[in-house]
């Protein structure tokens, strides 16, 4: 089961690295970027480097929820890397149940919710791929920009590109 575009995103309840529980409903009235994240994936690292600048521009109207769903990344590693990259918040999804519920496949895999919690974009951060190393289309930036302007994004669904989420049976 995957989360459907233009439908309410399922609420989630996940702990942050300090054990405090966060839900999507806590972020109503904000545009929410759900980022399935990895401490080891170079594509996640590239996103982490870029997102701080964008968050500063977007301001408090946008919330970033990075969700660590890789079964092979211990909490100590998540703590260390999230501090090094100055991430504002990392939630843990150790059994990858939220990644499964959203249909997340890679890190990063982005889901953008409008202020009412409706899924308006899912997929890649940009158009970087194996044969295209430099981004020319910035899907996430365009989706958030549209929502900040109270419009719908032109592009709503792209194929994510990154490292496969590690799942253990």
C-alpha positions as MATLAB code, in Angstrom:
seq = 'XXXXXXXXXXXXXXXXXXXXXXXXXXXXXXXXXXXXXXXXXXXXXXXXXXXXXXXXXXXXXXXXXXXXXXXXXXXXXXXXXXXXXXXXXXXXXXXXXXXXXXXXXXXXXXXXXXXXXXXXXXXXXXXXXXXXXXXXXXXXXXXXXXXXXXXXXXXXXXXXXXXXXXXXX';
ca = [
       0.000    0.000    0.000;
       1.366    3.400   -0.942;
       0.219    6.879   -0.112;
      -1.897    8.381   -2.916;
      -1.360   11.825   -4.418;
      -3.957   14.490   -3.641;
      -5.184   12.470   -0.651;
      -4.543   13.002    3.064;
      -1.194   11.518    4.026;
      -1.424    8.953    6.783;
      -0.385   10.324   10.137;
       2.741    8.795   11.547;
       4.049    8.512   15.057;
       7.822    8.124   15.285;
      10.484    8.903   17.877;
      13.298   11.348   17.226;
      16.858   10.462   18.212;
      16.134   11.607   21.796;
      13.008    9.454   22.055;
      10.430   12.267   21.727;
       7.413   11.262   19.617;
       6.475   13.312   16.543;
       3.385   13.060   14.361;
       2.530   14.759   11.081;
      -0.505   16.257   12.777;
       1.939   18.251   14.959;
       2.938   20.127   11.795;
      -0.496   21.155   10.476;
      -0.512   24.645    8.942;
       3.027   24.017    7.642;
       4.224   22.536    4.404;
       5.850   19.257    5.417;
       8.737   17.640    3.572;
       9.085   13.985    4.501;
      12.566   12.857    3.525;
      13.411    9.173    3.792;
      17.019    9.574    4.858;
      20.241    7.624    5.270;
      23.406    8.378    7.206;
      25.489    6.399    4.701;
      23.961    7.281    1.337;
      25.909    9.908   -0.668;
      22.654   11.069   -2.281;
      21.200   11.821    1.157;
      24.389   13.669    2.036;
      24.082   15.797   -1.119;
      20.478   16.618   -0.167;
      21.465   17.435    3.438;
      24.114   19.873    2.211;
      21.573   21.713    0.055;
      18.433   21.646    2.206;
      19.700   23.909    5.020;
      19.937   26.841    2.592;
      16.481   26.174    1.221;
      14.939   25.845    4.708;
      16.431   29.217    5.668;
      14.813   30.803    2.598;
      11.441   29.102    3.123;
      11.343   29.943    6.828;
       9.036   28.569    9.480;
       6.261   27.776    6.954;
       8.134   24.599    5.966;
       9.037   21.651    8.206;
      11.544   18.933    7.297;
      11.012   15.466    8.755;
      13.978   13.243    7.931;
      13.084    9.605    8.546;
      15.849    7.023    9.033;
      14.405    3.694    7.839;
      17.520    1.663    7.023;
      17.673   -1.503    9.095;
      21.492   -1.494    9.003;
      22.124    1.974   10.492;
      22.526    1.958   14.292;
      21.278    4.856   16.393;
      24.831    5.904   17.298;
      25.608    6.400   13.601;
      22.369    8.336   13.066;
      23.202   10.637   15.991;
      26.751   11.278   14.804;
      25.919   11.956   11.156;
      22.811   14.051   11.851;
      24.900   16.293   14.143;
      27.696   16.567   11.563;
      25.177   17.612    8.902;
      23.233   19.911   11.276;
      19.896   18.280   10.515;
      17.068   19.861   12.492;
      15.218   16.592   13.121;
      15.714   12.883   12.419;
      12.974   10.381   13.211;
      13.674    6.664   13.479;
      11.659    4.036   11.618;
      13.712    1.000   12.628;
      11.202   -1.542   11.337;
      10.664    0.556    8.145;
       6.893    0.388    8.676;
       6.443    4.072    7.768;
       8.668    3.683    4.698;
       6.510    0.720    3.688;
       3.298    2.651    4.315;
       4.488    5.535    2.142;
       5.987    3.266   -0.500;
       9.446    4.785   -0.013;
      12.134    2.991   -1.989;
      15.273    5.122   -1.799;
      17.163    7.647    0.256;
      16.285   10.313   -0.403;
      12.662    9.702   -1.359;
      10.649   12.880   -0.881;
       6.974   13.366    0.002;
       5.588   16.920    0.252;
       2.365   17.648    2.123;
       0.412   20.877    1.916;
      -0.778   22.802    4.987;
      -3.817   20.517    5.290;
      -1.736   17.321    5.202;
      -2.590   16.422    1.587;
       0.181   14.696   -0.383;
       1.031   17.023   -3.289;
       4.414   15.732   -4.494;
       6.429   12.516   -4.232;
       9.669   11.381   -5.782;
      13.109   12.796   -6.420;
      14.708   15.958   -5.079;
      15.885   16.873   -8.570;
      16.758   15.231  -11.891;
      20.221   13.946  -10.927;
      20.643   10.354  -12.099;
      23.406    7.894  -12.945;
      24.167    9.504  -16.314;
      23.192   13.047  -15.280;
      25.393   14.221  -12.436;
      24.303   17.874  -12.416;
      20.746   18.891  -11.591;
      18.814   20.909  -14.153;
      15.304   20.457  -12.709;
      14.648   21.012   -9.009;
      11.389   19.151   -8.291;
      11.364   19.660   -4.525;
      12.079   23.375   -4.754;
       9.343   23.797   -7.379;
       6.784   21.814   -5.355;
       7.427   23.740   -2.140;
       7.493   27.062   -4.010;
       4.107   26.341   -5.560;
       2.589   25.377   -2.209;
       4.019   28.496   -0.549;
       2.260   30.503   -3.282;
      -0.993   28.603   -2.544;
      -0.782   26.807   -5.889;
      -0.420   23.155   -6.819;
       2.898   21.884   -8.171;
       3.105   21.339  -11.942;
       5.091   18.136  -11.440;
       3.639   15.876   -8.764;
       5.235   12.444   -9.222;
       8.777   11.542  -10.259;
      10.965    8.484   -9.877;
      13.142    8.760   -6.782;
      16.887    8.433   -7.217;
      19.280    7.399   -4.484;
      20.298    4.418   -2.379;
      17.845    1.583   -1.813;
      16.297    1.476    1.665;
      17.760   -1.516    3.516;
      15.036   -3.794    4.819;
      15.497   -7.000    6.796;
      12.703   -9.589    6.805;
];
